[in-house]
């Protein structure tokens, strides 16, 4: 059986019990790096605007971006950055020169290790002590946070957005002349060379340093983009969506819109109106914030052609609200991927027809569903989602044990996500394996209760978690964010669940709280552990 929706075919082999996306050959020679591809693209239509910084109020043409990035690449070459272990640490927000800094690394074949500047100092220090960068790039505001790490590593500090006396800056590099014959570095099988090192989400512990190759999967998914598109992502380069936006802009020549501000609904609406954003990617929680914002209007979002969300569940009620502000079907899409895979695994163009699905498989992706005993599952049967992308992965930098746990010897990634395929070959993610709860011997997932609470008209966001009790197990509890002007009481939430959930073990035996906001990670994912910790603190 072969199906096609949104040009994405997914085939099920009932004998092997494996689902496969369509097979596609890349257009690019395997010796090319992403940096070489971007270098050539930036030479076309040199006077077109390539990047707009809303915060800095700057505009760079393709020619200016090319020259700035080439100067960074030239500097790295002159500093003998040649091996894949010659790493640049990048801990910066989205300001004017971050793109040139990252592209310069790509031009030279130098991996950059991107770390979120909002992380705790000890986490930043531990991550960089794994990869040992020779240069650490940071914003002026974060210099104090990084300088001790740099000293311990013997690394040079490079300031990205401004100047500090006695400390080198990217601005200093850009003053240097560029040799007329500069060309990006060449490698045999550049596709396999490590391009970047990102952080795992850290939702199940301290973030790990995830290596990514120069795989075409990072950008070829978005080959529908072109020079007339304006791309925006609030995420910094330490998150996969931030990296995808950077690379796709370079390959397809779109206008890259950046801002150093963290996501807020007011700011996003302002950007859409002022810059006519056509493509954006955001966390699922940001969709909830936008859908429930009193200021959101269809007129303000009229330029959007592609609104992609990733990073977890979006409640069905929220999707319906969000869709009401968009000009037509197919704009709101759910993407499922893993940093480790370095690309999307599946893509759902049909959020109106299949709102609980993460869609059909991307090209050259295979997926199987495996139960706790290791048995392969068929359609509508639940188990761990395991995927195979057929490409090289060098694993977690400096952590071979975790690498082996994530990807087995046959190349299957063990995602830790529980899911199933429906009869139309659409993938559904039920929950993270580690989020499964058990109350009085009965298993359930937090999102099952969240979906019910989200149906209450006064609810903007909700997070459900388990509070462990020795004699009963994980009692469900909920932190609820209300829509503006609501006076909903916690007892009303508990009553609503009792009335609308037929099984008692999923009721809110742990209670409910009304909170002003849900704790989120630096990149917008709801941090269930932090929400639970805040709940317990307020309960005592």
C-alpha positions in Angstrom: 0.0 0.0 0.0 1.4 3.4 -1.1 -0.2 6.6 0.0 0.6 10.2 -0.9 -0.5 13.3 1.0 1.5 16.6 0.8 3.9 14.7 -1.6 5.0 12.5 1.3 4.6 8.8 0.6 4.8 6.2 3.4 4.9 2.5 2.6 4.3 -0.3 5.1 6.1 -3.7 4.7 3.8 -6.1 6.6 6.4 -8.9 6.4 9.2 -6.9 8.0 6.8 -4.6 10.0 8.7 -1.5 8.9 7.3 1.7 7.6 9.4 3.6 5.0 9.4 7.1 3.5 10.0 7.5 -0.2 13.5 7.0 -1.6 15.2 10.1 -2.9 18.6 10.8 -4.3 20.3 14.0 -3.2 21.1 16.6 -5.9 24.5 17.3 -4.3 27.9 15.6 -4.6 28.8 13.7 -1.5 32.2 15.5 -1.3 30.5 18.9 -0.8 30.0 20.3 2.7 27.0 22.5 3.5 29.4 25.4 3.7 30.5 24.9 0.0 26.9 24.7 -1.1 26.0 27.9 0.8 29.2 29.7 -0.5 28.1 29.2 -4.1 24.5 30.2 -3.4 25.5 33.5 -1.7 27.4 34.5 -4.9 24.1 34.6 -6.8 22.2 37.9 -7.0 24.7 39.6 -4.7 22.7 42.8 -4.0 19.6 41.1 -2.8 18.8 41.4 1.0 19.8 38.2 2.7 19.5 39.0 6.5 17.4 41.5 8.5 18.1 41.9 12.2 15.0 43.4 13.8 16.8 44.1 17.1 20.0 45.6 15.7 18.1 47.3 12.8 20.7 46.0 10.3 20.3 44.6 6.8 23.0 42.5 5.0 23.0 41.7 1.3 24.1 38.3 0.1 27.4 39.7 -0.9 28.0 41.3 2.5 27.1 38.0 4.3 29.4 36.1 1.9 32.3 38.4 2.6 31.8 38.5 6.4 31.5 34.7 6.6 34.6 34.2 4.3 36.6 36.5 6.6 35.7 34.3 9.6 36.6 31.2 7.5 39.9 32.7 6.5 40.7 33.5 10.1 40.0 29.9 11.2 42.2 28.6 8.3 45.0 31.0 9.4 44.7 29.7 13.0 45.2 26.1 11.7 41.6 24.9 12.4 41.9 21.8 10.3 40.8 18.7 12.3 37.2 17.9 13.3 38.4 18.2 16.9 39.4 21.9 16.3 36.1 23.2 17.6 34.5 26.7 18.0 32.2 27.2 21.0 29.2 29.4 20.1 27.1 30.8 22.9 25.2 33.7 21.5 21.8 35.1 20.8 20.6 35.9 17.2 22.4 39.2 16.5 23.8 40.6 13.2 27.1 38.7 13.1 26.1 35.2 14.4 25.1 34.0 10.9 28.5 35.0 9.5 30.3 33.4 12.4 28.4 30.1 11.8 28.8 30.2 8.1 32.5 30.9 8.4 32.8 27.7 10.5 30.9 25.8 7.7 33.2 27.3 5.0 36.2 26.0 6.9 34.7 22.6 7.8 35.1 23.6 11.5 32.4 22.2 13.8 30.8 24.7 16.1 29.4 23.6 19.5 26.3 25.8 20.1 25.2 26.1 23.7 22.2 28.1 24.9 23.4 31.3 26.8 20.4 30.9 29.3 21.7 27.7 30.7 23.3 27.6 34.2 27.0 28.4 34.3 27.9 24.9 35.6 26.0 23.3 32.7 27.7 25.5 30.2 31.1 24.7 31.8 30.5 20.9 31.8 29.4 20.9 28.1 32.4 22.8 26.9 34.7 20.7 29.0 33.5 17.7 26.8 34.3 19.3 23.5 37.2 21.6 24.5 36.8 24.4 22.0 39.8 26.4 21.0 37.7 29.6 20.6 34.6 30.5 22.7 32.3 33.0 21.1 29.8 34.9 23.4 27.7 38.0 23.7 29.0 40.9 25.8 26.3 40.1 28.4 27.7 36.6 28.9 31.4 37.3 29.1 31.6 36.9 32.9 29.7 33.6 32.6 32.2 32.1 30.1 35.6 33.6 30.9 36.6 31.1 33.6 35.7 28.2 31.3 37.8 29.8 28.6 40.8 30.2 31.0 40.6 26.5 32.2 40.5 25.4 28.5 43.2 27.8 27.3 40.6 29.1 24.8 40.4 32.5 23.1 37.2 34.4 23.8 35.6 36.2 20.9 32.9 38.8 21.5 30.0 38.5 19.0 27.9 41.6 19.5 30.0 44.6 20.7 33.3 45.1 22.4 35.1 44.6 25.7 38.5 46.2 26.2 41.3 43.8 25.7 39.0 41.0 24.3 38.9 40.2 20.6 35.6 40.7 18.8 34.0 39.4 15.5 33.9 43.1 14.5 37.7 43.1 14.7 37.8 40.1 12.3 35.6 41.8 9.8 38.0 44.7 9.5 40.6 42.4 8.0 41.1 42.2 4.2 39.8 39.1 2.4 42.1 37.4 -0.1 40.5 37.6 -3.6 41.1 33.9 -4.2 39.4 32.7 -1.0 37.6 29.4 -1.4 35.9 27.2 1.2 37.8 24.1 2.4 37.3 20.9 0.4 37.2 17.3 1.8 36.7 13.8 0.6 33.1 12.9 1.5 32.4 16.3 3.1 28.9 15.0 3.7 30.2 12.8 6.6 32.3 15.6 8.2 30.9 16.9 11.5 29.2 20.2 10.8 27.9 21.2 14.3 27.5 20.0 17.8 24.2 20.8 19.4 22.8 20.1 22.9 20.2 17.4 23.5 17.0 18.7 25.0 18.0 17.9 28.5 14.5 16.9 29.4 15.8 13.6 30.9 19.0 14.9 32.5 22.1 17.0 31.8 22.2 17.9 28.1 24.6 15.9 25.9 26.8 17.1 23.0 25.1 15.8 19.9 27.2 15.7 16.7 25.6 16.4 13.3 27.1 15.7 9.9 26.8 17.8 6.7 23.8 15.6 5.8 21.4 17.0 3.1 18.5 15.9 5.2 19.0 19.0 7.3 17.8 21.2 4.4 16.3 19.2 1.5 13.1 18.7 3.4 12.5 22.5 2.8 13.3 22.7 -0.9 10.0 24.4 -1.5 11.6 27.6 -0.1 12.8 30.4 -2.4 14.1 33.9 -2.5 10.7 35.5 -1.9 10.3 33.8 1.5 11.0 35.5 4.8 12.2 32.9 7.4 12.1 33.5 11.1 12.8 31.2 14.1 13.2 32.5 17.6 15.4 29.6 18.6 19.2 30.1 18.8 21.7 27.8 17.0 21.9 25.3 19.8 18.4 24.0 18.9 17.9 22.0 15.7 15.3 24.3 14.3 17.7 27.3 14.7 20.3 25.4 12.7 17.8 24.2 10.1 16.7 27.9 9.6 20.3 29.1 9.2 21.2 26.4 6.7 18.0 26.5 4.6 18.3 30.3 4.3 21.8 29.9 2.9 21.0 27.0 0.5 17.7 28.4 -0.9 18.5 32.1 -0.7 15.6 33.3 1.4 15.5 36.4 3.6 16.7 35.4 7.1 14.9 37.5 9.7 16.5 37.4 13.2 15.8 39.0 16.6 17.8 38.6 19.9 14.5 38.7 21.9 13.1 35.5 23.2 9.7 34.4 21.9 6.7 36.4 23.0 3.3 36.6 21.2 3.4 40.4 21.0 6.9 40.3 19.5 6.0 37.6 17.0 2.9 39.4 15.8 5.0 42.6 15.4 7.6 40.7 13.3 4.9 39.2 11.1 3.3 42.5 10.4 6.4 44.5 9.9 8.5 42.0 7.9 5.8 39.8 6.3 7.2 36.5 7.7 6.2 33.6 5.4 7.9 30.7 7.2 8.3 30.1 10.8 9.1 27.2 13.2 8.2 27.3 16.9 7.8 25.1 19.9 4.4 23.6 20.5 4.0 25.8 23.6 4.5 28.9 21.5 1.5 27.8 19.3 -0.6 27.6 22.5 0.5 31.1 23.6 -0.2 32.5 20.2 -3.6 30.8 19.8 -4.8 32.1 23.2 -3.4 35.6 22.9 -6.1 38.3 22.9 -4.1 40.3 20.4 -3.8 37.5 17.8 -5.7 38.4 14.6 -5.9 36.7 11.2 -4.9 40.0 9.6 -1.6 40.1 11.6 -0.7 36.6 10.3 -1.8 37.1 6.7 1.8 36.7 5.4 2.3 33.2 6.9 2.5 30.3 4.4 4.3 27.8 6.6 3.8 27.6 10.4 5.7 24.6 11.6 5.6 23.5 15.3 7.8 20.9 16.9 9.0 19.7 20.3 5.9 17.9 21.7 2.1 17.7 21.7 -0.2 20.5 20.7 -3.6 20.0 22.1 -6.4 19.5 19.6 -8.4 22.5 20.9 -5.3 24.7 20.5 -4.8 23.6 16.9 -8.4 24.5 16.1 -8.0 28.0 17.6 -4.7 28.5 15.8 -6.1 27.3 12.5 -8.9 30.0 12.8 -6.2 32.7 12.4 -4.5 31.3 9.3 -5.4 31.9 5.7 -6.2 28.4 4.5 -5.3 24.7 5.2 -1.9 23.2 5.0 -0.2 26.2 6.7 -0.2 24.8 10.2 2.1 21.7 10.3 3.5 19.4 12.9 7.0 18.2 12.6 8.6 15.4 14.5 12.4 14.9 14.7 15.3 14.3 17.0 18.5 16.3 17.3 20.4 13.0 17.1 18.9 12.2 13.7 19.8 15.7 12.5 16.5 16.2 10.6 12.8 15.6 10.6 11.5 12.1 10.9 7.9 12.9 9.9 5.8 15.9 8.8 2.1 16.4 9.1 0.5 18.6 6.5 -2.9 17.4 7.6 -3.3 18.8 11.1 -7.0 19.5 10.4 -7.7 15.9 9.4 -5.2 14.2 11.7 -4.6 16.7 14.6 -3.1 14.1 17.0 -0.6 12.8 14.4 3.0 13.9 13.6 2.4 12.9 10.0 4.0 10.7 7.5 7.7 9.8 7.1 10.3 11.9 5.4 12.3 10.7 2.4 14.8 7.9 3.2 13.5 7.4 6.8 12.5 4.0 8.1 10.6 3.5 11.3 9.6 0.4 13.3 7.5 0.1 16.5 8.9 -2.2 19.2 7.3 -3.3 22.4 9.0 -3.8 25.8 9.9 -7.4 25.0 11.6 -6.4 21.7 8.7 -7.7 19.5 7.9 -5.7 16.3 4.4 -4.2 16.3 2.0 -3.7 13.4 -0.5 -0.9 12.6 -2.4 0.5 15.7 -0.1 -1.4 18.0 1.9 0.7 20.5 5.6 0.5 21.3 8.8 2.5 21.2 9.4 4.4 18.0 12.7 3.4 16.5 14.0 5.1 13.3 16.8 4.6 10.7 18.1 7.3 8.4 20.8 5.4 6.6 23.6 7.9 7.3 26.7 8.3 9.4 26.4 9.5 13.0 29.4 10.0 15.2 27.3 10.0 18.3 27.4 12.0 21.5 30.8 13.7 21.6 32.9 12.0 24.3 30.1 9.7 25.5 30.3 6.3 23.7 28.1 4.6 26.3 25.2 7.0 25.7 25.8 6.8 21.9 25.4 3.0 22.0 22.2 3.3 24.1 20.7 5.8 21.6 21.7 4.0 18.3 22.2 0.2 18.1 24.7 -1.7 16.0 22.2 -2.0 13.1 21.8 1.8 13.0 18.3 2.1 14.6 17.8 5.1 16.9 16.0 4.2 20.1 14.0 7.4 20.5 12.4 6.8 23.9 9.1 7.9 22.4 6.0 5.7 22.6 3.8 5.7 19.5 2.0 3.8 16.8 1.0 4.1 13.1 -2.7 4.3 12.1 -4.4 2.7 9.2 -3.4 5.6 6.9 0.4 5.2 7.8 0.3 8.4 9.9 2.6 8.2 12.9 1.2 9.1 16.4 3.5 9.9 19.4 1.7 8.9 22.6 4.3 10.1 25.1 7.9 10.0 26.1 8.7 6.5 27.5 10.0 8.2 30.7 6.8 10.2 31.2 4.5 7.1 31.5 2.7 7.1 34.9 1.1 4.3 36.9 -1.7 4.8 39.5 -3.1 1.8 41.4 -1.4 -0.5 38.9 -2.9 1.2 35.8 -0.7 2.9 33.3 -1.5 6.3 31.7 0.1 9.2 30.0 0.0 12.9 31.1 -1.2 14.1 27.7 -4.4 12.0 27.9 -5.5 14.2 30.9 -4.1 17.4 29.3 -6.3 16.9 26.2 -9.4 16.8 28.4 -8.5 19.9 30.5 -7.7 21.8 27.3 -11.3 21.5 26.2 -12.3 23.9 29.0 -12.9 27.3 27.3 -11.0 29.2 30.1 -7.8 27.1 29.8 -4.8 28.5 27.7 -2.1 26.0 28.7 -2.0 22.9 30.9 0.7 20.6 32.1 -0.1 17.3 33.9 2.4 15.2 35.9 2.5 12.5 38.5 2.9 13.0 42.3 4.3 9.7 43.7 2.5 8.2 46.7 3.9 5.0 48.1 0.6 3.2 48.5 -1.0 4.4 45.2 1.7 5.3 42.7 1.6 8.4 40.4 -1.4 10.6 41.3 -2.2 13.0 38.4 -1.9 16.7 39.2 -2.3 19.7 36.9 -0.8 23.2 36.6 -3.2 25.3 34.5 -2.7 28.7 32.8 -5.9 30.6 32.3 -7.0 32.7 29.4 -7.1 36.5 30.0 -10.1 37.5 32.2 -10.9 34.0 33.5 -11.7 33.3 37.2 -11.6 29.5 36.9 -10.9 27.7 40.3 -8.7 24.6 40.8 -11.7 22.7 42.1 -13.6 23.3 38.8 -10.7 21.8 36.9 -10.7 18.7 39.1 -14.5 18.4 38.8 -14.3 18.7 35.0 -11.8 15.9 34.8 -14.0 13.7 37.0 -17.0 14.4 34.8 -15.3 13.9 31.5 -12.8 11.0 32.2 -14.6 7.7 32.8 -11.7 5.9 34.5 -10.9 7.0 38.0 -7.2 6.3 37.9 -6.8 9.3 35.5 -8.6 11.7 37.8 -6.6 14.6 39.4 -5.9 12.8 42.7 -2.9 15.0 43.1 -5.0 18.2 42.7 -4.8 21.3 40.5 -3.2 24.7 40.7 -3.8 27.9 38.7 -0.4 29.4 37.7 0.6 32.5 35.7 2.8 30.5 33.4 4.4 27.1 32.9 8.2 26.7 33.3 9.8 26.2 29.9 13.3 25.3 28.7 15.4 27.9 27.0 13.9 27.0 23.6 10.3 27.0 24.6 9.5 23.4 25.5 7.4 22.9 28.6 9.7 21.5 31.3 7.4 19.0 33.0 9.9 18.4 35.8 10.2 22.1 36.6 6.5 22.6 36.5 6.1 19.7 39.0 8.8 21.2 41.3 7.0 24.6 41.3 3.7 22.8 42.1 5.2 20.9 45.0 6.8 24.0 46.4 3.5 26.0 46.3 1.7 23.0 47.9 3.8 23.1 51.0 
